[in-house]
Amino acid sequence: MSQDNIFREVDEELRSDRMRALWRRFAPYVIGAAIAVVALVAVNEGWTWYHSNNAAASSDELYKAFDLIEAGDLAGATTQLDAVIANGSGSYPVLAEFRKAGVLAREGKTAEAVAAYDSLANTQSDARLRELALVLAGTLLVDTGTLADVEARVGTIAADGNPLRNSAREALGLAQYKAGDLAAAQASFEAVVNDPYTNGTTRNRMGYYLGQLLAEGAPLDEEAAAEAEPEAVAPPAEAAPLAPEPAPAAQ
């Protein structure tokens, strides 16, 4: 093996380690935000259907599942969610399917979770629910899939005007970084920073990503640097090359 090939493999390994370090740090925020969207939809549905006896019962059953998930009883939660999916009324079975996919991901069954989200994306009539399923699937595939896998799910959602655009851009940027396309990753992260509707927490997180890219020699856009939180532009400690370590437990 030539020295060039050796150096290339080492560089790819270090990039992968840095990627895992960043993703371990921010994955809970990304996934948590997506789950919060599902929870908010559930609250809204609960209010809308409250006066229907069957729907009210479904709401109670769904929230029992949420409580079991909070308590860490994932097997019990899955059984409860299956009951809502089979017997629930209104939109509660759909919400239970979303939450069940999240439980699969939490159990480390990423492939099954992605398949569940893909199924939701292919069967829902509501465009926003389809897009939410695709973003959740794409986010999971940042770790386990390819750039093409992530692009196939979130590429069109990352467009201006889509309510989920910044979640899609973040997943896409992380996948581009993992694939070694630093210029594309920079463009995705800067699009989030430059979006006037981006909240402070997300903007600050983009600053860390851009700081990592800057540390690797990517030219940081001045406008994006000004928009990002000042302390976030400096590369975080996790940006340094790390020794390989076991993959973390799924969130």
Order of alpha helices (4+ residues) and beta strands (2+ residues): alpha-alpha-alpha-alpha-alpha-alpha-alpha-alpha-alpha-alpha-alpha-alpha
